[in-house]
Amino acid sequence: MEVRTMKQGHAGRHVTEISMDDIVNEDNYSSRGEQQRLKDRLELMWPTIDTDRVFMYGTRYADYDFWGHVIEQLWPEDLEVHIQPVRGTAVLDADGEVVLTDTGVYAHPEEWDDERLAATERKMVRKDNKDPYVFMCQYFLDTKHRIDQHFKKEWLRWIMKSEIEKPLTYYIGVDSASGKGTSFPAMAVVGLDEDRHVYIMEARSDFETEADLVDAVFEANLIYKPACVAVERYAQGGYATQTTLEDQCVARGQWPPFEWVTHGLSDKEAHIRETLRPQYLWGNITHLMDLKDGTFENELTDFPRGAHEDTLDATAYAVQWGLKLGPYHRSDAGERKTKTLMRRRANDKIAFSEETLAIPLHPDDEHEREEVSYAVV
């Protein structure tokens, strides 16, 4: 018998059986960088293992953690997964989700009963100051603990686009992430009706390059004619920097009403929670059916324990500015600001006409925007 760590090599070693125990723990499960390193090590190590008998033991703390990666992505057909909470039963459904049934029967009644379990929870949460989520994971294998879940599935409302009766004013939010690690750029489009009800029209983060994101922003600008495009400020070198979008305004002859914004809160999680959660709680947000069972719904129900939250952040920017400016806002201030910046940067090499943009009350009105003429001198 030999004990080795994940960092030590296994190449050239013939073994009968390998057991992996507690690779993920309560200290590293919240570090996505550490989780990614564990995944990388396992993928490098696996081809060198000369045995079919591999046993993995441990607690699953989040859907994006090491165990989720193993079960759902690496070998979903080669593994036999056993899940045993301290009380009740648990099985994996067809989608790989854990379905818990609290039957009241303990797996090891000689060791556990209601009194001992309650005492263990009190000690962990009150005395040891542990997160209740950790207790639920360790003893009930519940990675979507109800107390911890910010967006409950029963809060989500769905509608077909053809069923929206009132005209909408559109807002676009852009999460201009760096594109490195677990953070990716995202874009969301929301519509506000006259009652300030929010409809989520689009929410996507499938951009492989900066050019893909920029194309999507300008395409959405043509389709929706938004009242505002709220773009998160990000350090130079990230996706959708202010400079890149301004350059594309000149190249394409489009002047979306950009606002370069920051959420002003401690972190992205706080921005999502404080902007979106009250709206969902009050039933003030409805999704298009096109988003059902997709990335956006998964990010919502997994938040704040999910692998990604980029589309949620983009949606939060769109909703935040939509509710701030309202359903009838059709200002050209963003477009004028963009033109002014570009005129300065081009050293007055681009001359614009002085015509004022004709902005309709609603994007569905018959009156369309007039094209802004410009000439290179």
C-alpha positions in Angstrom: 0.0 0.0 0.0 1.3 3.4 -0.9 -0.1 6.9 -0.2 0.6 9.6 -2.8 -0.8 13.0 -3.6 -2.4 14.3 -6.8 0.7 16.2 -7.6 2.9 13.1 -7.6 3.3 11.2 -10.8 1.8 7.7 -11.3 3.3 6.9 -14.7 4.9 3.4 -15.0 3.3 2.1 -11.8 1.2 -1.0 -11.9 -1.4 -1.0 -9.1 -4.4 -3.2 -8.3 -6.6 -0.5 -6.9 -6.5 3.3 -6.4 -8.6 5.1 -3.8 -9.0 8.9 -3.8 -10.4 10.4 -0.7 -11.5 14.0 0.1 -9.7 15.6 -2.8 -12.3 18.4 -2.5 -12.8 20.0 0.9 -14.6 22.9 2.5 -11.5 25.1 2.2 -10.9 24.7 -1.6 -14.3 24.1 -3.0 -15.0 27.9 -3.3 -11.8 28.5 -5.2 -12.5 28.0 -8.9 -8.9 28.3 -9.7 -8.0 25.4 -7.4 -10.9 23.4 -8.8 -9.6 23.9 -12.3 -6.1 22.8 -11.2 -7.5 19.6 -9.7 -9.3 18.9 -13.0 -6.2 19.5 -15.0 -4.1 17.1 -12.8 -6.7 14.4 -13.0 -6.8 14.6 -16.8 -3.0 14.4 -17.0 -2.8 11.5 -14.5 -5.7 9.3 -15.8 -4.0 7.9 -19.0 -1.0 6.8 -16.8 -3.2 4.7 -14.4 -2.8 0.9 -15.1 -5.9 -0.4 -13.4 -9.7 -0.4 -13.9 -10.4 -0.3 -10.1 -10.5 3.3 -9.1 -12.6 4.4 -6.1 -13.3 8.0 -5.3 -14.7 9.2 -1.9 -15.6 12.6 -0.8 -18.2 15.4 -0.4 -19.5 17.3 -3.4 -19.7 21.0 -2.4 -20.8 22.6 -5.7 -21.9 21.8 -9.2 -18.7 23.2 -10.7 -16.4 21.2 -8.4 -14.1 18.3 -9.1 -16.7 15.6 -8.6 -19.2 17.3 -10.9 -16.5 17.4 -13.5 -15.8 13.7 -13.1 -19.4 12.6 -13.1 -20.9 14.8 -15.8 -18.0 15.5 -18.2 -15.1 13.0 -18.0 -16.6 9.5 -17.7 -20.4 9.7 -17.3 -20.8 6.2 -18.8 -17.8 4.5 -17.1 -18.5 5.4 -13.5 -20.8 3.8 -11.0 -21.9 6.6 -8.7 -23.1 5.9 -5.2 -24.7 8.7 -3.2 -25.6 8.2 0.4 -26.9 11.1 2.7 -26.9 10.6 6.4 -30.7 10.3 6.3 -33.0 9.3 3.4 -32.0 8.4 -0.1 -30.3 10.1 -3.1 -30.1 9.2 -6.8 -28.9 10.8 -10.0 -31.7 11.6 -12.5 -31.3 11.6 -16.3 -29.8 15.1 -16.3 -27.1 14.2 -13.7 -28.9 16.1 -10.9 -29.1 14.7 -7.4 -32.6 13.9 -6.3 -32.9 13.7 -2.5 -35.7 12.0 -0.6 -35.8 12.5 3.1 -37.5 9.3 4.2 -36.6 9.8 7.9 -34.6 6.6 7.9 -30.9 6.9 8.7 -28.2 5.1 6.7 -26.5 4.0 9.9 -29.1 4.1 12.7 -26.6 2.6 15.1 -24.6 5.8 14.9 -27.1 8.5 14.0 -30.5 9.8 15.1 -32.3 13.1 15.1 -30.8 14.3 18.3 -27.2 13.6 17.3 -27.7 15.2 13.9 -29.2 18.4 15.4 -26.3 18.6 17.9 -23.8 18.2 15.0 -25.5 21.0 13.1 -25.5 23.3 16.1 -21.9 22.7 16.7 -20.9 23.3 13.1 -23.0 26.4 12.5 -23.0 28.1 15.9 -19.8 27.0 17.7 -17.5 26.4 14.7 -19.0 29.2 12.7 -19.4 27.1 9.6 -21.7 28.0 6.7 -25.0 26.0 6.9 -24.3 25.1 3.3 -21.3 23.1 4.3 -23.4 21.1 6.8 -26.0 20.3 4.1 -23.3 19.2 1.7 -21.4 17.0 4.2 -24.5 15.3 5.7 -27.2 15.5 3.0 -25.1 15.9 -0.2 -27.3 18.9 -1.1 -25.4 21.3 -3.3 -28.6 23.4 -3.8 -29.5 24.0 -0.2 -32.8 25.9 -0.1 -31.7 28.4 2.4 -28.6 29.2 0.3 -30.4 29.3 -3.1 -31.0 32.9 -4.2 -33.2 32.2 -7.2 -35.8 29.4 -6.7 -37.0 27.6 -9.8 -40.6 28.2 -8.9 -40.0 32.0 -9.2 -39.2 31.7 -12.9 -41.9 32.8 -15.4 -41.9 31.9 -19.1 -43.7 33.4 -22.1 -43.7 33.1 -25.9 -42.5 36.2 -27.7 -45.8 36.3 -29.6 -47.7 36.5 -26.3 -46.1 39.8 -25.2 -48.9 42.3 -25.8 -47.5 45.7 -24.8 -44.7 47.5 -26.7 -41.3 47.2 -25.1 -38.3 49.5 -24.7 -35.1 47.6 -24.9 -31.9 47.7 -22.8 -28.7 45.8 -23.5 -26.2 44.8 -20.8 -22.6 43.7 -21.5 -20.3 41.9 -19.0 -16.9 42.7 -20.6 -14.9 40.0 -18.8 -11.2 39.4 -19.4 -11.9 36.0 -21.1 -9.4 34.3 -18.8 -10.1 31.6 -16.2 -13.7 31.1 -15.3 -14.9 34.6 -16.3 -16.3 35.0 -19.8 -17.9 37.9 -21.7 -21.7 37.9 -21.9 -24.5 40.0 -23.3 -28.2 40.2 -22.3 -31.2 42.0 -23.8 -34.2 42.9 -21.7 -37.4 44.7 -22.6 -39.6 47.0 -20.3 -43.3 47.5 -20.9 -45.2 50.5 -19.7 -45.8 48.8 -16.3 -42.1 48.4 -15.9 -42.3 44.6 -16.1 -39.1 43.1 -17.3 -38.8 40.5 -20.1 -35.5 38.7 -20.6 -35.2 38.5 -24.4 -31.6 37.2 -24.8 -28.8 36.1 -22.4 -25.7 34.5 -23.9 -22.0 34.0 -23.1 -20.9 31.8 -26.1 -18.4 34.3 -27.4 -15.0 32.8 -28.2 -13.3 36.1 -29.2 -13.7 39.8 -28.7 -14.8 40.2 -32.3 -17.7 37.8 -31.6 -18.9 39.9 -28.7 -18.6 43.1 -30.6 -20.5 41.7 -33.6 -23.3 40.6 -31.3 -23.5 44.0 -29.6 -23.9 45.9 -32.9 -26.3 43.3 -34.3 -28.5 43.6 -31.3 -28.3 47.4 -31.6 -29.8 47.2 -35.1 -32.5 44.6 -34.1 -33.7 46.1 -30.9 -32.8 49.9 -31.2 -32.1 50.0 -27.4 -32.5 53.0 -25.2 -29.2 52.2 -23.6 -26.3 49.7 -24.0 -24.7 49.4 -20.6 -21.1 48.1 -21.0 -19.1 47.2 -17.9 -15.8 49.1 -17.8 -12.9 46.7 -17.8 -9.1 47.1 -17.9 -7.4 47.5 -21.2 -6.8 44.1 -22.7 -10.2 42.7 -21.7 -13.2 41.9 -23.9 -15.2 44.8 -25.3 -13.1 47.6 -24.0 -14.4 51.1 -24.5 -11.7 51.8 -27.1 -12.6 48.8 -29.2 -16.3 49.6 -29.3 -15.7 53.3 -30.1 -13.4 52.3 -33.0 -16.2 50.0 -34.3 -18.7 52.9 -34.2 -16.6 54.7 -36.9 -15.9 51.5 -38.9 -19.6 50.5 -39.0 -21.3 53.9 -39.0 -23.4 52.9 -36.0 -23.8 54.9 -32.8 -25.3 52.7 -30.1 -26.3 54.6 -26.9 -23.3 53.3 -24.9 -23.0 53.9 -21.2 -19.7 52.8 -19.6 -20.7 51.5 -16.2 -19.5 49.8 -13.0 -21.8 48.2 -10.5 -20.3 50.1 -7.5 -20.7 47.1 -5.2 -18.2 44.9 -3.5 -18.3 42.2 -6.1 -20.2 40.7 -9.1 -22.2 38.4 -6.7 -23.5 41.3 -4.8 -24.5 43.1 -8.0 -26.5 40.1 -9.2 -28.1 39.5 -5.9 -29.1 43.1 -5.1 -30.3 43.9 -8.7 -32.1 40.7 -9.8 -33.3 38.9 -6.7 -36.0 41.5 -5.6 -37.4 41.5 -9.1 -37.7 37.7 -9.2 -39.1 37.7 -5.7 -41.8 40.2 -6.7 -42.6 38.3 -9.9 -41.5 41.2 -12.0 -39.3 39.3 -14.5 -40.4 36.9 -17.3 -38.2 34.9 -19.6 -38.7 34.1 -23.3 -39.3 30.3 -23.7 -36.2 30.2 -25.9 -34.1 30.5 -22.7 -35.8 27.5 -20.9 -33.5 24.7 -19.9 -30.4 26.6 -21.1 -27.3 28.2 -19.7 -29.2 31.2 -18.3 -31.7 29.1 -16.3 -28.8 27.0 -14.9 -26.8 30.0 -13.8 -29.9 31.3 -12.0 -30.8 28.2 -10.1 -27.1 27.4 -9.3 -26.3 30.9 -8.1 -24.2 31.6 -6.0 -22.7 28.1 -6.2 -22.6 27.6 -9.9 -19.6 27.4 -12.3 -20.4 30.7 -14.0 -22.5 33.8 -13.5 -21.5 35.9 -16.5 -25.0 36.1 -18.2 -26.5 37.0 -14.8 -24.1 39.9 -14.5 -24.9 41.2 -18.0 -28.6 40.8 -17.3 -28.2 42.7 -14.0 -26.7 45.7 -15.9 -29.5 45.7 -18.5 -32.2 45.4 -15.7 -30.5 48.0 -13.6 -30.3 50.6 -16.3 -33.8 49.7 -17.6 -35.4 50.4 -14.3 -33.3 53.5 -13.8 -34.2 55.1 -17.1 -37.7 53.7 -17.4 -39.9 52.3 -20.2 -40.2 55.6 -22.2 -36.6 56.7 -22.2 -35.4 57.4 -25.8 -32.5 59.8 -25.2 -29.7 60.2 -27.8 -27.3 61.3 -25.1 -25.3 58.1 -25.4 -25.0 58.4 -29.1 -24.0 62.1 -28.9 -21.4 61.2 -26.3 -19.9 58.5 -28.5 -19.8 60.8 -31.5 -18.1 63.5 -29.5 -15.4 61.1 -28.2 -14.8 59.7 -31.7 -14.5 63.1 -33.2 -11.9 64.1 -30.6 -10.0 60.8 -31.1 -10.0 61.2 -34.9 -8.6 64.8 -34.6 -11.6 66.2 -36.4 -10.9 64.1 -39.5 -14.5 62.9 -39.5 -17.1 65.6 -39.9 -20.7 64.9 -38.8 -23.9 66.5 -40.0 -25.7 68.6 -37.4 -28.9 66.8 -37.9 -30.6 65.6 -34.7 -31.4 61.9 -34.4 -35.2 61.3 -34.6 -35.8 59.0 -31.6 -39.2 57.2 -31.4 -41.2 56.8 -28.2 -41.2 53.0 -28.7 -39.0 50.9 -31.0 -42.1 49.5 -32.6 -43.4 52.9 -33.8 -43.6 53.5 -37.5 -41.2 56.4 -37.3 -37.7 55.1 -37.8 -34.5 56.7 -36.8 -32.9 58.8 -39.5 -29.4 57.7 -40.6 -26.6 59.9 -39.4 -24.6 61.1 -42.4 -20.8 61.5 -42.1 -18.0 62.1 -44.5 -14.3 61.6 -44.4 -12.4 64.8 -45.1 
